[in-house]
Amino acid sequence: MNTVRTVILDTSAILHSRDLRPLMAMGRLVTTNYVINELKDVRAAVVPAVLNIDVYDVSAKEVALARRNHHLPKLLSDTDVSLIILAMRFRDEKPVVITDDSLLIKFLRKLGIEYLVVFLRKY
């Protein structure tokens, strides 16, 4: 039995965390190529290497298929959908997605995927 938790990081988990060390203590950190492509500033771009985050490739075809199969709206970005796909890949390990995206959270709930909020703005 795998005792190390799989922690799936959204872009916001990397950009909004003031101290990234607690993330490392949570378990095995993973994300997708879509998240990596969103990291534009120099500090954020080095975080995956520093934290030893495993990056999984999700194809555009997989994103389109997931949108169709799970009735995911266009309002969810391709990055958000890639995180849902990754969570489904690791579903047997009971992963947790770290995000602050309220629309993504809505669909994670709908799919029964656990999440934690880093920073959620009140509107």
N, C-alpha and C positions, 0 to 999 in steps of 0.2 A: 504494500500500500504506500502511495506517495504521500509523505507528510509535509512536503514543501508546497506552500500555496502558490498558485499562479496568479500574478497580479498584472492586469492588462492596463497599460497607460495610454490615456488620450493625450493629445497635444497639451491640453490645459493642465494636466498633472505635472508635466515637465515645465511649462511656462509659469504657472502660478504657485508652485510649491516654494515657500521661502527657504526651507531646509530640506534637501532631498534625501538626507540620511535615513529618516524614518521609512521612506519607501523601500530602501534596501533591506530593512529589517522585516518587512511584511512578507517576503517570499521571493520567488523567481520572477523577475521583471521581464515582461514581454510587450511588444507593440507591433505595429504594422509598417510597411513601407510607406503607406499614405501619411502616417503621423510623421515619420522621418522627413518626408518631403515638405512638411509644413514648418519645420524648424529652420527659420531663416537667420535669426541673429546668432552671432558667434558663440555666445555663452550657451544658448540652448542647443546648438548644433553639436557640441562636444559632450553633452549629458549622456547620450546613449553609450558612448564608449567609456566614459568615466564610471557609470553605474553598471556597466556590463549588461545592458539590456539586449535580450534576444529579439531580433527583428525578423518577422515572418512576412513573406511576400503574399499579397492578395492581388489577384488579377482583376482587371476591369470586367472580364467575363463573369468571375465569381460575384462581383458587386452587382452586376445586372441580374444574375440568377437569384441572388438573395433578395433583391428588391421585389422581384416577381413572386418568389416562393413565400416570403414573409409579409407581403403587402406593405413594403416600406415606402413611404412617400418621398418625393423629390426634395422635400424640405430637409430631409436628413442628408448631410453631405456624404460623398463617397468615403471620406475618412471615417465618419460615424458608422457607415455600413461595414467598412473593413473591420472595425472593432467588434461589431456584432458577429461577423463571420469568425473572427478569432475566438471569441467567447464560445461560439458553438463548437469550434474544433476542440476546445478544452473543456467542454461541458461536463464530462465525467469527472474532472478534477475540481469541480465547483469553483471556477475562477471568480475573481472580483475585478470589475472595471472601475478605474479611477477617472472621473470626469467632472466637469461642471456644466455640461451641456444638458439643459432641461428637456429638450426634445429627445435626445439620445436616452436619457434616464427613463422617459415615458415608455420607450420601446424595450429597454432592458427589463423594466418591470413586466411589461406585457409578455415577454419571452421567458420570464422567470430567471433572469440573470442578475446576480448580486452586483451592487455598485457601491462606491463610496464617493462622497463629494469633496473636492479639494476646496473650491471657492465658488459660490453661486451668488451672482448678483441679484438683488431684489429690484424688480421693475415696477 
